[in-house]
Amino acid sequence: MIISIFGTNGMLSMALTKYFFKRPNTVVDVYGLSAPVDYQYSNFFSVDLLKNEIDYEYLVKSDVVIYASGAGVQAALNTDSMLMYALNVNIPIELTLQLKKWGYTGKYISFGSYMEIGSNNEEGKCFSEDEVVCSSLPVTNDYALSKRLYGRYMKDFIADYTYWHFILPNMFSVDDFKPGNRLIPYVLKYLQDYTMGKATETPSFSAGTQTRQYITLEEVMEVLNKALEKDILSGLYCIGGGEFLSIRNLIERMFQFYKVSCDNDFFGKEIRRDGDIKSLCLNGEKLKKAVGYLPEAKIEDLLLKYA
């Protein structure tokens, strides 16, 4: 089997390459600006998707083509908006059309984001595939809008080859538990230092009212594996399941795990826009019917494994 993956060194593209490279009798071709760092692959093709032509005559020999490139996932990077729309909309659309033109007969996989849902006050609501990509709710940034535009295109896309567009919630990876300024490393450092008796500053969080869905990268790989095994129908699939928690509840669960008191005064000090989007929950019933599986990891399982 030949798996072609667009994107290198990003969280998702790395996980995909590592996962498929371990499969027996599998060739993993990766396409990107820079060669994969510290993980294995079969062949690397240096390509600037904004400038270079793709060798479609070779690409269509792939059994599976996965578009895991993109821009704007990490808001802190301040990615240029033009680059976001190019990598998140224009290039994957061209890729799908070129595969049709070249008579591709394999499988094409791409990914959306639950951020496409937009600002809402729907506490506890789980959004279906159509409610995500056809949402008329206001989005908070160009990343969410660009992903929604591409998802809307994939909803009505028609091709002779099989295509799956998976809409992803928040994904935990081992990197979320490494030192850094993101939420989980920030909370972990405080809790670990506190339990070790080290000097700590009082933690400061937003109100934490936004509710998010949490799964693991390993569970995403399992969804792809089952989709390939069962050869499911083309279309959009929300990867639901996992845990559905407010940011505050997530923090409180982490404090409980370390048996540390979580003071109410810790919350509401940082000014963030997490109150604009009350629910970021995906309805995974369509996927569950297709593959018989949904993610189910708990935050405590992740802390035991990674922290």
N, C-alpha and C positions, 0 to 999 in steps of 0.2 A: 504494500500500500504506500502511496506517495501522498504526504500531507504538506501543503504549501501554506505558510503562515506569513502574513504581512504584519510587520511590527517586530522590533527587537528591543530588549532591555526594559520594556514596560512591564508593569506588574502582571497584566493578563497575558501578554505575548510570551513572557518568560515562562509562566506557568503552563501554557499550552505546549510550548516547545519541549519543556522538561517532561511533561506527561506523555506526549506522543513518542518522544525519542525512546522511552523505556519500553514501548510496545514492541513485541517481536515482529520481524519482517516488515518494518516500517521505515521509510525514508522521510526525513523531515527537512524540507527546504525552507529557509527563512529569507525574507526580503526586508531590507531596511537601510537606513543611513549608515549605521555602524554595526560591526559584527557583534554577536552575542558575547557577553562578558561573564565568565565563570559558570557557564552551563553549556551542555553539549547539543550538537545538531549535526545533520548530515552534510548539507550544503548551504553556503551563504551567498546571496546575490546582493551586491551593493547597489542600491537604487534610491534615487531621490524622486519620490512619487510626484513632486511638483514639476520636475524637469525631465526625467528620463522615461524612455519608452520601456514597457514591459514586454518580455518575449512571450507573447501569448501562444505561439506555436508550441513552445515547451510547457507553459503553464497548464494548458488544457489536458496534458497527460496526467495531471494530478487527480487522485481519487477524491480529495477534499481540499478546498481552498478556503482559508479562514482569514477574514479581514479583522485584524486586531490592532491596527494602527489607529491613530487619532490624535486629537489635541484638546487641551482644556480641562482634562480630568482633575488636575490639581490646581485649584483656584489661585494658590499662592504663587504659581509660576507666572501669572499675568501674561498668558499666551495671547498673541496678536489675533484679533477677531477674524481677519481675512484668512489666516492659517487654519483657524478652527473650521470655518465653513469649507475650505478646500479639502482638508483631511477627513472631516466628519460627514460631508455631503457630496461634494463634486467627485472626488476620486473614487469612493466606493460605488457611486452610481455608474461612473464610467467603467469600473471593473465588472459590474454585473452585466452591462450592455456588451462589453467586449467578449465576455465569456459566451454570451448568446451568439454573437457574430461569428465566433470561432468554433461553434458547434460543440461546446462543452457538454459532457454528459455525467459529470460527477456531482458532488455536493458542495454548496457554497454556504458559509456560515458568517454571520456578522452579529454585532451586539449593539443594543440600545441601553438606555439608562432610566432608572426610576425618576431622575430629575426632570424628565420630560413631562411628568404629571403637572407641574406648575404649582403656583401658590394656591392654597386651599385651606378651608376650615373644617374639613371632613374628618373629624377625629375618629379613628378606628376603621375607616373605609379602606377596603382593598380594591385596587384599580385593575380592570381587565386590560387586555392587549389594546382593544379599540379605544378604551378610555385614556390610555397613555398616549398613543401616537396621534389620536384625533382630538386631544384635549384642547379646549379653548381657554383654559386657565392661563393667566399671565405667567411667563417664565421669568426667572430672576437674573439670567445671564445668557450670553451667546452660546455657551457650551450646551445648555439645556435646549435652546432653540434649534441649534444645528443638529443635535441628535433627534429631536422631534421631527424635523424636516425629512431626514433620511428614513426614520421609522415610518413616516406617512407614505413615503415612496415605496418602501418594502411591503407595506400592507396591500397595495394594489399591483405589485410587481408580478409579471407572468413570464415564465421561462420553461423550456423543456427539461432543464436540469433541476435537481432538488435544491431548495434554498430554505435555510432556517435563520430567522432573526430573533435572537434571544435578548429579552429585556432584563437587565441585571439590577439587583438591589445593591446595597452596600456589601462589599466583600472583605472579609478578614483574611489576612495573610500573615506569615511569620514576620514580615516587615512592620506590621502594625504594633508588634510587641518589642521592637528594637527602640533604643533611645532616640528621641526626637521631640518636636514641638507639637505634633498632632495630639488629639484628645487622649487616646489610649496610652501612648508612651508618657504623656504628661501625668495622667492619673496613676499609672503604674509606678513611676519614679517616686511620687509623693508617698504612695502606700508602702513601697518597699523600703524607702528611707525611714518612714515613720515606724514601721515594725522593727527596724534594726536599731532604733533609738538615735538616729542621726538628726541633726538640726534640719527643720523643714520650714518653708514659708506656707502660710495659710493658702490653700488652693482657691482659685477663683474661676467660676464657671458662669455660662449664660443661664438663663432661666431653664433651658433644656426642655422646652415644651414640644419641639419637633419630634415626631415619631418616625423611626426608621426601621427598615427590615435588614436583618443581618444574617448572612450566610458565609461559608468559607470558600476559598478558591478550590479546595479539593472537591467540594460538593458540585461546583460548576463543572469540573472535569468529569465527575460521575454522570451528570446530566448529559454531557456531550457523548460520553461512552454509550449510554443507554439509547440516545437518539440514533447513533450510528448502528447499534445492534438491532434495533427495532425498525430502522429505516422509516421513520415517521413522515407524515405528510408535510409538504412545504407550508410555510407560513410563519406567523409571529407567535412567540411563546414567552410568557412571563415566567421567570424563574422565581416562583414564590417560595413559601415555606420558611424555614429558619425561625429566628426570633423577631418579634415585632415589639420594639421597646422605644419609649421616649429616651432622649439623650440623658435626661436626669435619671431615669430608671436604670439605664445602662451603668451610669456612674455609681449609683447606689448598690447595684448588684456586685460591682467590683469591690466596693468598700466592704460589703457583707462577706465576700469571699476571703478577704484579708482580716475579717473580724475587727474592723476599725469603724468607729462611729462617724456617720456622715451628717454634718451639721447643716441645717437649713440655711445658715448664713453664707455657706459656700456658693449658693446659687443666686443668679440674678445680678451679679456684679459686672460681668462682661457684656458689652453691648454687641449683639450679633443679630442676624436676620433669621434665626432659626424658627421664629414664631410665624413667619410669613407662609411657611409650608407646614401645615399641621400633620398631614399624613403622607408618608412615602412608603406605601405598602402595595405589593403586587399580588394579584389573584393568580395562583398557580394551578387552578383546577384543570385548565386545558392541557398543560404540560403533564400533570399527574395522570390524566386519562391516557395520554399518548405514551408515556414511558413507565408509568407505575411507580414513580418515585418523586419525592420532593426533599430538599434539604431539611435537616432537623437538629443541627448542632446547637448546643446551648453555650452561653458565654462562659459558664464555669468549666465546660469541657476545653475551651480554648485556653483559658488561664492555666489549667492543669498541663496542657500540652506545650504552650509556648512561653508563658511568663516565667 
